[in-house]
Structures are given as C-alpha cells and as structure tokens.
Amino acid sequence: MALLFTAGSAPAMAQETRCGWFDNSSPANMELIDADGDWVISRQGALDFMLDDSSIDALYAGFTLGDEEMVFTNRNYGVRCVCVVADSEREVAENDYHITQRISKIYSAEQRPLERCYDDPAIGDYLSR
C-alpha cells in the first residue's frame, strides 16, 4: 500500500489505497479502520464530513459480495471488509469537529471476504467473530 503525504501546515491529502473494516454503524455514520487507525468517512449531521454523490456511488458499487460477507450490527447497518482508492487527510478540524484522519473522496472500492480483515494482525481484533 503506497502512502503519499505532502509537508506543510495544511492537512496532508493524498490518493491512496486503504484496506480494512468499513463500519457503517447507522445512517451517514461511516468510517474505515485500517493499520493506521480510524478514518472518518461520514458523520451524520456534519455537512463538512459528508461524501459527494460520486464517492457514495463508487463505494457502494464495490459492495459485490452477499450478506454473508457483512456483520450486521444495527438492523441494516454493519461492517464489511473493503479496500478503497481514496483521498485521505490527516488533522482535519471543521466547526466543532476535530478529526485526526478523514477520507474525503472515494474513487473506487472493492469488498473482500470478512476473513481477509479477521486474519490481518493489525485490525483482526476490531470485530469479534
């Protein structure tokens, strides 16, 4: 996985591939948990932390595996194992929110079998089997 960051006082933004747990706990609350920590994708009610329509379309187009490859945690919401090609930022502060890591644009996504994330030593213990 290639990581590219720019130096300076502004948040670093880079297009990169990130793989891990995609946690969609409730409407518009989404994050990705990978070896580098938690990446906020969307927060309900926080317009500064919402993805554009093309990002949402790209994300959901990658969810090609059936319900057996999702852990349901809240009715129709839950956790999947995914890789995304996305723009990411560190140290983002908007209004009353301070988020240290954020995914601001998604170009493509690929769902993976749950076992891929369970077997990853960096993130495998995020979700119990």
C-alpha positions in Angstrom: 0.0 0.0 0.0 1.6 3.3 -1.1 1.2 6.3 1.2 1.9 9.8 -0.1 1.7 12.9 2.1 2.7 16.5 1.5 4.5 18.6 4.0 3.2 21.9 5.3 0.7 23.4 7.7 -2.3 22.4 5.7 -3.8 18.9 6.1 -2.0 16.4 4.0 -4.2 14.9 1.3 -3.2 12.0 -0.9 -4.9 9.5 -3.2 -4.1 6.1 -1.9 -5.4 2.6 -1.4 -6.6 1.7 2.1 -7.9 -1.7 3.2 -9.7 -2.5 6.4 -13.0 -2.7 8.2 -15.7 -0.4 6.7 -18.0 0.3 9.6 -21.4 1.9 8.7 -23.0 1.9 12.2 -26.1 4.0 11.4 -27.3 6.3 8.7 -24.5 8.5 7.3 -22.0 7.4 10.1 -19.2 5.7 8.3 -15.5 5.0 9.0 -12.7 2.8 7.8 -10.4 1.1 10.3 -7.0 0.1 8.9 -3.5 -0.4 10.2 -3.1 3.4 10.5 -6.2 3.8 12.7 -9.7 5.1 12.2 -10.6 7.2 9.1 -13.8 9.1 9.2 -15.8 8.9 6.0 -19.1 10.5 7.0 -20.7 11.8 10.2 -24.5 12.2 10.4 -25.5 15.9 10.6 -21.9 17.2 9.9 -22.2 18.6 6.4 -18.4 19.2 6.3 -17.9 15.4 6.7 -20.2 14.1 4.1 -19.1 12.4 0.8 -20.2 13.7 -2.6 -22.6 11.5 -4.6 -19.9 10.2 -6.9 -17.9 8.9 -3.8 -21.0 7.2 -2.4 -21.7 5.6 -5.8 -18.1 4.4 -6.1 -18.2 3.0 -2.5 -21.5 1.1 -2.9 -20.6 -0.2 -6.4 -17.7 -2.1 -4.8 -20.1 -4.0 -2.4 -20.5 -7.0 -4.6 -20.4 -9.8 -2.0 -23.6 -11.0 -0.4 -25.0 -10.5 3.1 -22.9 -13.4 4.3 -19.9 -11.1 4.0 -21.3 -8.4 6.2 -21.6 -8.4 10.0 -24.9 -6.7 10.8 -24.6 -4.6 14.0 -27.7 -2.4 13.7 -30.6 -3.6 11.6 -29.5 -3.0 8.0 -26.2 -1.4 9.1 -22.9 -3.1 9.9 -19.3 -3.9 9.0 -17.7 -5.1 5.8 -14.1 -5.8 4.8 -13.1 -3.4 1.9 -10.3 -1.7 0.0 -10.9 1.8 -1.2 -8.9 4.1 -3.5 -9.5 7.4 -1.9 -8.2 10.9 -1.0 -7.3 11.0 2.7 -6.4 13.8 5.0 -4.8 14.0 8.5 -5.6 16.6 11.2 -8.9 17.9 9.9 -10.8 20.5 12.0 -14.1 21.9 10.9 -16.6 23.8 13.1 -16.9 21.9 16.3 -15.4 18.7 15.0 -11.7 17.7 15.3 -11.0 14.6 13.4 -7.4 13.4 13.1 -7.9 11.2 9.9 -10.5 11.5 7.2 -11.4 10.1 3.8 -12.7 12.9 1.7 -13.2 11.3 -1.7 -13.6 7.7 -2.9 -12.7 6.8 -6.4 -13.3 3.0 -6.2 -14.0 0.3 -3.7 -13.7 -3.5 -3.6 -15.3 -5.6 -0.9 -13.3 -8.5 0.3 -14.3 -11.6 2.3 -14.5 -10.9 6.0 -11.7 -13.4 6.6 -9.2 -11.1 5.0 -9.8 -8.5 7.7 -10.1 -11.0 10.5 -6.8 -12.5 9.5 -5.0 -9.1 9.4 -2.9 -8.9 12.6 -3.2 -5.1 12.6 -7.0 -5.0 12.6 -8.3 -8.5 13.1 -9.4 -7.9 16.7 -11.6 -4.9 15.8 -14.6 -7.1 15.3 -15.3 -10.4 17.1 -16.2 -13.4 15.1 
